[in-house]
Every structure is written in structure tokens, then in C-alpha cells.
Amino acid sequence: MMLPDAIQRLFYRYHADRLDSDRHAAIIIPTVLSDGDIEDWAWLFQVYGWDAVRTWMAEPGHAATLPPPMERLWSAILLGTPKETPRWMGGNARRTVPEDALPTWFPKELR
């Protein structure tokens, strides 16, 4: 399923019109958790369900891709315990981005 227009504003770094909720969950979930508002979060949980987002959050390293305040918030909500990955332990880890989600101007050597 393609992203609705209201959500696409969060994906200004990507080809938002090419993102698919099935193929690009690894980009969509952390972006909406990090940058979304309450309507965006409602959409996220409607599309993926609480269990899928909770499973994503519980995977090692995933929570560290969120900004520290959002990592504390979502780990408390989804995992029952607020946590914050120390930044020296890989916090704000790089997200893996599929090539078809990157804009054409993005340097090929950085893909």
C-alpha cells in the first residue's frame, strides 16, 4: 500500500511517492515514530498493528535509531520500560534504505 499524502510529508529525504508500506516498513516505522504526530501514529498502528510495531521496537538496535526522547517514550509504551541507548553504544544508528526509496540526486557512492 502506498503512503497517504498526509504521511508523505515525513519522508522528505526519500521518494515518498514510491514508498510502499509492505516493502519499506524499515523506513516507515522509525520515521513515523520519530517525526509523526498523533494522527500519523494512529495511521501507523492501523496499518502495522501494535504487535508488529512492538516487535520492531524490541529488535536489537532498532530503538537506537529513534531520537532519545522518542526512544524513551516508545519503549515505555511498547515495551513497558523506558530506555535510552547511550549514544556511545551506537545510538542513532544508520537506517537501511532501499535504493528505490532514495532520490535520484543522492550520490551513488553513498548508497
The first five atom37 places (N, CA, C, CB, O) and aatype in JSON, in Angstrom:
{
  "aatype": [12, 12, 10, 14, 3, 0, 9, 5, 1, 10, 13, 18, 1, 18, 8, 0, 3, 1, 10, 3, 15, 3, 1, 8, 0, 0, 9, 9, 9, 14, 16, 19, 10, 15, 3, 7, 3, 9, 6, 3, 17, 0, 17, 10, 13, 5, 19, 18, 7, 17, 3, 0, 19, 1, 16, 17, 12, 0, 6, 14, 7, 8, 0, 0, 16, 10, 14, 14, 14, 12, 6, 1, 10, 17, 15, 0, 9, 10, 10, 7, 16, 14, 11, 6, 16, 14, 1, 17, 12, 7, 7, 2, 0, 1, 1, 16, 19, 14, 6, 3, 0, 10, 14, 16, 17, 13, 14, 11, 6, 10, 1],
  "atom_mask": [
    [1, 1, 1, 1, 1],
    [1, 1, 1, 1, 1],
    [1, 1, 1, 1, 1],
    [1, 1, 1, 1, 1],
    [1, 1, 1, 1, 1],
    [1, 1, 1, 1, 1],
    [1, 1, 1, 1, 1],
    [1, 1, 1, 1, 1],
    [1, 1, 1, 1, 1],
    [1, 1, 1, 1, 1],
    [1, 1, 1, 1, 1],
    [1, 1, 1, 1, 1],
    [1, 1, 1, 1, 1],
    [1, 1, 1, 1, 1],
    [1, 1, 1, 1, 1],
    [1, 1, 1, 1, 1],
    [1, 1, 1, 1, 1],
    [1, 1, 1, 1, 1],
    [1, 1, 1, 1, 1],
    [1, 1, 1, 1, 1],
    [1, 1, 1, 1, 1],
    [1, 1, 1, 1, 1],
    [1, 1, 1, 1, 1],
    [1, 1, 1, 1, 1],
    [1, 1, 1, 1, 1],
    [1, 1, 1, 1, 1],
    [1, 1, 1, 1, 1],
    [1, 1, 1, 1, 1],
    [1, 1, 1, 1, 1],
    [1, 1, 1, 1, 1],
    [1, 1, 1, 1, 1],
    [1, 1, 1, 1, 1],
    [1, 1, 1, 1, 1],
    [1, 1, 1, 1, 1],
    [1, 1, 1, 1, 1],
    [1, 1, 1, 0, 1],
    [1, 1, 1, 1, 1],
    [1, 1, 1, 1, 1],
    [1, 1, 1, 1, 1],
    [1, 1, 1, 1, 1],
    [1, 1, 1, 1, 1],
    [1, 1, 1, 1, 1],
    [1, 1, 1, 1, 1],
    [1, 1, 1, 1, 1],
    [1, 1, 1, 1, 1],
    [1, 1, 1, 1, 1],
    [1, 1, 1, 1, 1],
    [1, 1, 1, 1, 1],
    [1, 1, 1, 0, 1],
    [1, 1, 1, 1, 1],
    [1, 1, 1, 1, 1],
    [1, 1, 1, 1, 1],
    [1, 1, 1, 1, 1],
    [1, 1, 1, 1, 1],
    [1, 1, 1, 1, 1],
    [1, 1, 1, 1, 1],
    [1, 1, 1, 1, 1],
    [1, 1, 1, 1, 1],
    [1, 1, 1, 1, 1],
    [1, 1, 1, 1, 1],
    [1, 1, 1, 0, 1],
    [1, 1, 1, 1, 1],
    [1, 1, 1, 1, 1],
    [1, 1, 1, 1, 1],
    [1, 1, 1, 1, 1],
    [1, 1, 1, 1, 1],
    [1, 1, 1, 1, 1],
    [1, 1, 1, 1, 1],
    [1, 1, 1, 1, 1],
    [1, 1, 1, 1, 1],
    [1, 1, 1, 1, 1],
    [1, 1, 1, 1, 1],
    [1, 1, 1, 1, 1],
    [1, 1, 1, 1, 1],
    [1, 1, 1, 1, 1],
    [1, 1, 1, 1, 1],
    [1, 1, 1, 1, 1],
    [1, 1, 1, 1, 1],
    [1, 1, 1, 1, 1],
    [1, 1, 1, 0, 1],
    [1, 1, 1, 1, 1],
    [1, 1, 1, 1, 1],
    [1, 1, 1, 1, 1],
    [1, 1, 1, 1, 1],
    [1, 1, 1, 1, 1],
    [1, 1, 1, 1, 1],
    [1, 1, 1, 1, 1],
    [1, 1, 1, 1, 1],
    [1, 1, 1, 1, 1],
    [1, 1, 1, 0, 1],
    [1, 1, 1, 0, 1],
    [1, 1, 1, 1, 1],
    [1, 1, 1, 1, 1],
    [1, 1, 1, 1, 1],
    [1, 1, 1, 1, 1],
    [1, 1, 1, 1, 1],
    [1, 1, 1, 1, 1],
    [1, 1, 1, 1, 1],
    [1, 1, 1, 1, 1],
    [1, 1, 1, 1, 1],
    [1, 1, 1, 1, 1],
    [1, 1, 1, 1, 1],
    [1, 1, 1, 1, 1],
    [1, 1, 1, 1, 1],
    [1, 1, 1, 1, 1],
    [1, 1, 1, 1, 1],
    [1, 1, 1, 1, 1],
    [1, 1, 1, 1, 1],
    [1, 1, 1, 1, 1],
    [1, 1, 1, 1, 1],
    [1, 1, 1, 1, 1]
  ],
  "atom_positions": [
    [[0.85, -1.18, 0.0], [0.0, 0.0, 0.0], [0.89, 1.24, 0.0], [-0.96, 0.0, 1.22], [1.82, 1.34, 0.8]],
    [[0.62, 2.15, -0.87], [1.38, 3.4, -0.95], [1.01, 4.31, 0.23], [1.12, 4.12, -2.3], [-0.07, 4.2, 0.79]],
    [[1.91, 5.18, 0.58], [1.68, 6.08, 1.71], [0.62, 7.13, 1.36], [2.99, 6.78, 2.13], [0.61, 7.65, 0.24]],
    [[-0.26, 7.44, 2.31], [-1.22, 8.52, 2.06], [-0.49, 9.86, 2.01], [-2.31, 8.54, 3.15], [0.58, 10.03, 2.6]],
    [[-1.08, 10.81, 1.32], [-0.47, 12.13, 1.18], [-0.13, 12.76, 2.53], [-1.39, 13.05, 0.4], [0.91, 13.4, 2.67]],
    [[-1.0, 12.59, 3.5], [-0.78, 13.22, 4.82], [0.48, 12.7, 5.5], [-1.99, 12.97, 5.73], [1.09, 13.43, 6.28]],
    [[0.88, 11.48, 5.22], [2.07, 10.89, 5.83], [3.32, 11.22, 5.03], [1.91, 9.37, 5.94], [4.42, 11.29, 5.58]],
    [[3.17, 11.43, 3.74], [4.33, 11.63, 2.87], [5.2, 12.81, 3.29], [3.88, 11.83, 1.45], [6.4, 12.81, 2.99]],
    [[4.65, 13.79, 3.96], [5.44, 14.96, 4.38], [6.59, 14.57, 5.3], [4.54, 15.97, 5.08], [7.59, 15.29, 5.38]],
    [[6.47, 13.45, 6.0], [7.51, 12.99, 6.92], [8.72, 12.42, 6.19], [6.95, 11.95, 7.87], [9.79, 12.26, 6.78]],
    [[8.55, 12.1, 4.92], [9.58, 11.4, 4.16], [10.23, 12.3, 3.12], [8.99, 10.16, 3.49], [10.41, 11.9, 1.97]],
    [[10.56, 13.49, 3.53], [11.17, 14.46, 2.61], [12.56, 14.04, 2.15], [11.25, 15.82, 3.28], [13.05, 14.55, 1.14]],
    [[13.2, 13.1, 2.87], [14.53, 12.61, 2.47], [14.45, 11.51, 1.43], [15.28, 12.11, 3.69], [15.47, 11.11, 0.87]],
    [[13.27, 11.01, 1.17], [13.08, 9.86, 0.3], [12.11, 10.2, -0.83], [12.56, 8.66, 1.1], [11.54, 11.29, -0.87]],
    [[11.93, 9.27, -1.73], [10.86, 9.37, -2.73], [9.59, 8.9, -2.04], [11.17, 8.5, -4.04], [9.23, 7.72, -2.13]],
    [[8.93, 9.79, -1.35], [7.76, 9.41, -0.56], [6.68, 8.77, -1.42], [7.18, 10.63, 0.14], [5.96, 7.88, -0.96]],
    [[6.57, 9.2, -2.66], [5.54, 8.65, -3.54], [5.86, 7.23, -4.0], [5.35, 9.55, -4.74], [5.02, 6.57, -4.6]],
    [[7.07, 6.76, -3.73], [7.46, 5.4, -4.11], [7.45, 4.43, -2.93], [8.84, 5.41, -4.74], [7.56, 3.22, -3.12]],
    [[7.33, 4.95, -1.72], [7.38, 4.09, -0.55], [6.11, 3.25, -0.45], [7.57, 4.91, 0.72], [5.0, 3.74, -0.67]],
    [[6.3, 2.01, -0.13], [5.21, 1.05, 0.0], [5.23, 0.53, 1.44], [5.35, -0.13, -1.05], [6.29, 0.16, 1.95]],
    [[4.08, 0.5, 2.07], [4.04, 0.12, 3.49], [4.5, -1.31, 3.72], [2.64, 0.29, 4.03], [4.97, -1.63, 4.82]],
    [[4.39, -2.18, 2.73], [4.87, -3.56, 2.9], [6.38, -3.66, 2.71], [4.16, -4.49, 1.91], [7.07, -4.26, 3.53]],
    [[6.89, -3.08, 1.66], [8.32, -3.22, 1.33], [9.23, -2.3, 2.14], [8.52, -2.95, -0.13], [10.4, -2.62, 2.33]],
    [[8.72, -1.18, 2.61], [9.58, -0.18, 3.24], [9.26, 0.05, 4.73], [9.45, 1.13, 2.49], [9.45, 1.15, 5.24]],
    [[8.78, -0.98, 5.39], [8.45, -0.84, 6.82], [9.66, -0.41, 7.64], [7.91, -2.17, 7.37], [9.51, 0.32, 8.62]],
    [[10.86, -0.83, 7.25], [12.08, -0.49, 7.99], [12.37, 1.0, 7.97], [13.26, -1.24, 7.43], [13.1, 1.5, 8.82]],
    [[11.82, 1.71, 7.01], [11.95, 3.17, 6.94], [10.74, 3.83, 7.57], [12.13, 3.65, 5.48], [10.86, 4.8, 8.32]],
    [[9.58, 3.31, 7.27], [8.32, 3.94, 7.67], [8.13, 3.92, 9.18], [7.15, 3.25, 6.99], [7.79, 4.95, 9.77]],
    [[8.33, 2.77, 9.81], [8.07, 2.68, 11.25], [8.92, 3.67, 12.05], [8.34, 1.26, 11.74], [8.35, 4.45, 12.81]],
    [[10.25, 3.68, 11.91], [11.02, 4.63, 12.74], [10.76, 6.08, 12.38], [12.49, 4.34, 12.61], [10.81, 6.95, 13.25]],
    [[10.5, 6.37, 11.11], [10.25, 7.76, 10.72], [8.97, 8.28, 11.34], [10.19, 7.89, 9.2], [8.93, 9.39, 11.86]],
    [[7.91, 7.48, 11.28], [6.64, 7.92, 11.85], [6.73, 8.0, 13.38], [5.49, 6.97, 11.43], [6.2, 8.93, 13.98]],
    [[7.39, 7.03, 14.01], [7.56, 7.11, 15.46], [8.37, 8.33, 15.86], [8.24, 5.84, 15.99], [8.06, 8.97, 16.87]],
    [[9.39, 8.66, 15.09], [10.28, 9.79, 15.42], [9.66, 11.14, 15.12], [11.57, 9.66, 14.68], [9.72, 12.06, 15.94]],
    [[9.08, 11.27, 13.94], [8.71, 12.58, 13.42], [7.21, 12.83, 13.31], [9.32, 12.77, 12.08], [6.79, 13.95, 13.03]],
    [[6.41, 11.8, 13.54], [4.97, 11.93, 13.35], [4.27, 12.62, 14.5], [0.0, 0.0, 0.0], [4.85, 12.9, 15.55]],
    [[3.0, 12.87, 14.26], [2.13, 13.41, 15.31], [1.07, 12.35, 15.63], [1.46, 14.77, 14.88], [1.15, 11.23, 15.13]],
    [[0.11, 12.7, 16.43], [-0.85, 11.69, 16.9], [-1.65, 11.07, 15.75], [-1.8, 12.31, 17.91], [-1.96, 9.88, 15.8]],
    [[-1.99, 11.85, 14.73], [-2.71, 11.28, 13.58], [-1.81, 10.33, 12.8], [-3.22, 12.41, 12.66], [-2.27, 9.29, 12.32]],
    [[-0.54, 10.68, 12.67], [0.41, 9.81, 11.98], [0.6, 8.5, 12.74], [1.77, 10.53, 11.79], [0.67, 7.43, 12.14]],
    [[0.69, 8.59, 14.06], [0.85, 7.38, 14.87], [-0.38, 6.49, 14.75], [1.11, 7.75, 16.34], [-0.27, 5.27, 14.68]],
    [[-1.57, 7.11, 14.74], [-2.8, 6.33, 14.58], [-2.76, 5.57, 13.26], [-4.05, 7.25, 14.64], [-3.14, 4.4, 13.2]],
    [[-2.32, 6.23, 12.19], [-2.19, 5.58, 10.89], [-1.2, 4.41, 10.97], [-1.75, 6.59, 9.81], [-1.48, 3.32, 10.48]],
    [[-0.05, 4.65, 11.6], [0.98, 3.62, 11.72], [0.44, 2.37, 12.4], [2.19, 4.17, 12.51], [0.64, 1.26, 11.9]],
    [[-0.24, 2.54, 13.52], [-0.74, 1.39, 14.26], [-1.92, 0.73, 13.56], [-1.14, 1.8, 15.67], [-2.16, -0.46, 13.73]],
    [[-2.66, 1.49, 12.79], [-3.75, 0.92, 12.0], [-3.17, 0.04, 10.88], [-4.64, 2.04, 11.41], [-3.69, -1.05, 10.62]],
    [[-2.12, 0.5, 10.23], [-1.52, -0.23, 9.11], [-0.72, -1.44, 9.58], [-0.62, 0.7, 8.29], [-0.89, -2.53, 9.04]],
    [[0.13, -1.27, 10.58], [1.04, -2.34, 11.0], [0.53, -3.13, 12.2], [2.38, -1.76, 11.33], [0.89, -4.29, 12.37]],
    [[-0.29, -2.52, 13.03], [-0.76, -3.17, 14.25], [0.24, -2.99, 15.39], [0.0, 0.0, 0.0], [1.44, -2.81, 15.16]],
    [[-0.26, -3.05, 16.59], [0.57, -2.86, 17.78], [1.65, -3.93, 17.89], [-0.29, -2.86, 19.04], [2.79, -3.63, 18.24]],
    [[1.29, -5.17, 17.6], [2.26, -6.26, 17.75], [3.45, -6.1, 16.81], [1.59, -7.6, 17.51], [4.59, -6.32, 17.22]],
    [[3.2, -5.72, 15.57], [4.31, -5.56, 14.61], [5.22, -4.41, 15.01], [3.75, -5.32, 13.19], [6.44, -4.53, 14.92]],
    [[4.65, -3.3, 15.47], [5.48, -2.15, 15.88], [6.24, -2.51, 17.16], [4.6, -0.88, 16.1], [7.4, -2.14, 17.31]],
    [[5.59, -3.21, 18.07], [6.25, -3.66, 19.3], [7.41, -4.6, 18.97], [5.24, -4.37, 20.25], [8.49, -4.5, 19.56]],
    [[7.2, -5.51, 18.03], [8.26, -6.43, 17.61], [9.42, -5.66, 16.99], [7.7, -7.47, 16.61], [10.58, -5.97, 17.27]],
    [[9.11, -4.67, 16.16], [10.16, -3.84, 15.56], [10.97, -3.16, 16.67], [9.55, -2.77, 14.59], [12.2, -3.16, 16.64]],
    [[10.28, -2.59, 17.64], [10.94, -1.85, 18.73], [11.83, -2.77, 19.57], [9.89, -1.17, 19.63], [12.88, -2.35, 20.07]],
    [[11.42, -4.01, 19.73], [12.17, -4.96, 20.57], [13.42, -5.51, 19.89], [11.27, -6.1, 20.97], [14.29, -6.05, 20.57]],
    [[13.52, -5.39, 18.59], [14.7, -5.89, 17.87], [15.95, -5.1, 18.29], [14.49, -5.79, 16.32], [15.89, -3.88, 18.41]],
    [[17.06, -5.78, 18.52], [18.28, -5.08, 18.93], [18.68, -4.0, 17.93], [19.43, -6.09, 19.09], [18.74, -4.24, 16.72]],
    [[18.95, -2.82, 18.44], [19.41, -1.7, 17.63], [18.32, -0.85, 17.03], [0.0, 0.0, 0.0], [18.58, 0.29, 16.64]],
    [[17.1, -1.36, 16.94], [16.05, -0.57, 16.32], [15.67, 0.66, 17.14], [14.82, -1.43, 16.11], [15.54, 1.75, 16.59]],
    [[15.51, 0.5, 18.43], [15.13, 1.63, 19.27], [16.18, 2.74, 19.21], [14.94, 1.17, 20.73], [15.85, 3.92, 19.32]],
    [[17.44, 2.35, 19.02], [18.54, 3.32, 18.98], [18.48, 4.2, 17.74], [19.87, 2.61, 19.03], [19.18, 5.21, 17.68]],
    [[17.67, 3.85, 16.75], [17.54, 4.71, 15.57], [16.61, 5.89, 15.83], [17.03, 3.9, 14.39], [16.55, 6.82, 15.02]],
    [[15.9, 5.86, 16.94], [14.99, 6.96, 17.3], [15.75, 8.01, 18.1], [13.77, 6.43, 18.1], [16.72, 7.68, 18.79]],
    [[15.33, 9.27, 18.02], [15.93, 10.28, 18.91], [15.7, 9.89, 20.37], [15.33, 11.71, 18.61], [14.67, 9.28, 20.68]],
    [[16.62, 10.22, 21.26], [16.5, 9.77, 22.66], [15.14, 10.01, 23.31], [17.53, 10.45, 23.47], [14.63, 9.09, 23.96]],
    [[14.51, 11.19, 23.18], [13.21, 11.35, 23.83], [12.15, 10.4, 23.27], [12.73, 12.78, 23.68], [11.29, 9.91, 24.0]],
    [[12.21, 10.14, 21.95], [11.23, 9.25, 21.34], [11.54, 7.79, 21.68], [11.21, 9.45, 19.81], [10.63, 6.97, 21.8]],
    [[12.81, 7.46, 21.82], [13.17, 6.11, 22.25], [12.61, 5.84, 23.65], [14.71, 5.92, 22.23], [12.08, 4.76, 23.91]],
    [[12.74, 6.81, 24.56], [12.2, 6.65, 25.92], [10.67, 6.51, 25.88], [12.59, 7.84, 26.81], [10.11, 5.63, 26.53]],
    [[10.01, 7.37, 25.11], [8.55, 7.34, 25.03], [8.06, 6.01, 24.47], [8.04, 8.49, 24.16], [7.24, 5.34, 25.1]],
    [[8.56, 5.63, 23.3], [8.03, 4.43, 22.63], [8.46, 3.15, 23.33], [8.48, 4.4, 21.19], [7.71, 2.18, 23.3]],
    [[9.62, 3.12, 23.96], [10.0, 1.91, 24.7], [9.11, 1.77, 25.94], [11.49, 1.96, 25.11], [8.76, 0.65, 26.32]],
    [[8.75, 2.88, 26.56], [7.84, 2.82, 27.71], [6.46, 2.33, 27.27], [7.73, 4.2, 28.4], [5.85, 1.48, 27.93]],
    [[5.96, 2.86, 26.17], [4.62, 2.49, 25.7], [4.6, 1.06, 25.18], [4.16, 3.45, 24.6], [3.72, 0.28, 25.54]],
    [[5.57, 0.71, 24.34], [5.52, -0.57, 23.64], [6.16, -1.73, 24.42], [6.21, -0.44, 22.32], [5.72, -2.87, 24.3]],
    [[7.19, -1.42, 25.2], [7.91, -2.48, 25.9], [7.69, -2.48, 27.4], [9.37, -2.36, 25.61], [8.11, -3.4, 28.1]],
    [[7.02, -1.44, 27.9], [6.71, -1.37, 29.32], [7.79, -0.77, 30.19], [0.0, 0.0, 0.0], [7.58, -0.6, 31.39]],
    [[8.94, -0.45, 29.61], [10.05, 0.12, 30.37], [10.74, 1.18, 29.52], [11.06, -0.97, 30.8], [11.19, 0.89, 28.41]],
    [[10.82, 2.41, 30.02], [11.53, 3.41, 29.24], [13.02, 3.09, 29.2], [11.3, 4.82, 29.83], [13.62, 2.73, 30.22]],
    [[13.61, 3.23, 28.04], [15.05, 3.01, 27.94], [15.64, 4.04, 27.01], [15.37, 1.59, 27.44], [14.95, 4.65, 26.19]],
    [[16.92, 4.23, 27.16], [17.65, 5.12, 26.26], [19.01, 4.48, 26.0], [17.79, 6.57, 26.88], [19.78, 4.21, 26.93]],
    [[19.3, 4.24, 24.76], [20.58, 3.68, 24.37], [21.64, 4.77, 24.49], [20.53, 3.09, 22.92], [21.51, 5.83, 23.88]],
    [[22.69, 4.51, 25.27], [23.76, 5.52, 25.32], [24.28, 5.77, 23.92], [24.91, 5.06, 26.26], [24.52, 4.83, 23.16]],
    [[24.46, 7.01, 23.58], [24.87, 7.37, 22.21], [26.21, 6.75, 21.85], [24.93, 8.89, 22.06], [26.47, 6.5, 20.67]],
    [[27.07, 6.5, 22.83], [28.37, 5.89, 22.52], [28.22, 4.41, 22.2], [29.33, 6.08, 23.69], [29.18, 3.79, 21.73]],
    [[27.03, 3.83, 22.44], [26.8, 2.41, 22.14], [26.07, 2.22, 20.81], [25.99, 1.76, 23.26], [25.45, 1.19, 20.57]],
    [[26.16, 3.2, 19.97], [25.51, 3.02, 18.67], [24.16, 3.69, 18.58], [0.0, 0.0, 0.0], [23.38, 3.38, 17.69]],
    [[23.89, 4.59, 19.47], [22.64, 5.32, 19.39], [22.55, 6.09, 18.08], [0.0, 0.0, 0.0], [23.57, 6.47, 17.5]],
    [[21.35, 6.31, 17.63], [21.08, 6.94, 16.34], [21.81, 6.19, 15.23], [21.51, 8.42, 16.36], [22.45, 6.79, 14.37]],
    [[21.69, 4.88, 15.27], [22.29, 4.03, 14.25], [21.72, 4.4, 12.88], [22.06, 2.54, 14.57], [20.61, 4.92, 12.77]],
    [[22.49, 4.11, 11.86], [22.04, 4.41, 10.5], [20.91, 3.48, 10.1], [23.19, 4.3, 9.5], [20.94, 2.28, 10.4]],
    [[19.94, 4.03, 9.43], [18.84, 3.23, 8.9], [19.24, 2.67, 7.56], [17.55, 4.07, 8.79], [19.95, 3.32, 6.79]],
    [[18.78, 1.48, 7.27], [19.0, 0.88, 5.97], [17.89, 1.36, 5.04], [19.04, -0.69, 6.05], [16.71, 1.22, 5.35]],
    [[18.29, 1.92, 3.93], [17.33, 2.5, 3.0], [17.43, 1.78, 1.65], [17.56, 4.01, 2.83], [18.5, 1.74, 1.05]],
    [[16.32, 1.22, 1.18], [16.35, 0.59, -0.15], [16.62, 1.63, -1.23], [15.02, -0.14, -0.44], [16.17, 2.77, -1.13]],
    [[17.36, 1.23, -2.26], [17.73, 2.17, -3.33], [16.53, 2.84, -3.98], [18.53, 1.46, -4.38], [16.61, 4.02, -4.33]],
    [[15.43, 2.12, -4.15], [14.29, 2.71, -4.84], [13.59, 3.78, -4.01], [13.3, 1.63, -5.2], [12.7, 4.46, -4.51]],
    [[13.98, 3.94, -2.75], [13.4, 4.99, -1.91], [14.23, 6.27, -1.91], [13.25, 4.48, -0.5], [13.77, 7.31, -1.44]],
    [[15.44, 6.2, -2.45], [16.32, 7.36, -2.45], [16.04, 8.27, -3.64], [17.79, 6.92, -2.46], [15.7, 7.79, -4.72]],
    [[16.19, 9.58, -3.44], [16.01, 10.49, -4.57], [17.12, 10.31, -5.61], [15.97, 11.96, -4.08], [18.21, 9.84, -5.27]],
    [[16.86, 10.68, -6.83], [17.83, 10.49, -7.91], [19.11, 11.27, -7.69], [17.22, 10.89, -9.22], [20.17, 10.87, -8.18]],
    [[19.05, 12.39, -6.97], [20.23, 13.22, -6.75], [21.17, 12.63, -5.69], [19.8, 14.62, -6.34], [22.3, 13.1, -5.54]],
    [[20.72, 11.62, -4.94], [21.54, 11.05, -3.86], [22.78, 10.4, -4.45], [20.73, 10.01, -3.04], [22.66, 9.61, -5.39]],
    [[23.97, 10.71, -3.94], [25.21, 10.19, -4.52], [25.26, 8.67, -4.53], [26.41, 10.73, -3.75], [24.97, 8.02, -3.52]],
    [[25.63, 8.11, -5.65], [25.68, 6.65, -5.81], [26.68, 6.01, -4.87], [26.02, 6.29, -7.25], [26.46, 4.89, -4.41]],
    [[27.79, 6.69, -4.58], [28.8, 6.11, -3.7], [28.34, 6.0, -2.25], [30.07, 6.93, -3.76], [28.97, 5.29, -1.46]],
    [[27.26, 6.67, -1.87], [26.75, 6.6, -0.51], [25.57, 5.63, -0.38], [26.32, 7.98, -0.06], [25.05, 5.45, 0.72]],
    [[25.17, 5.02, -1.45], [24.01, 4.11, -1.42], [24.36, 2.81, -0.76], [23.48, 3.85, -2.81], [23.51, 1.93, -0.65]]
  ]
}
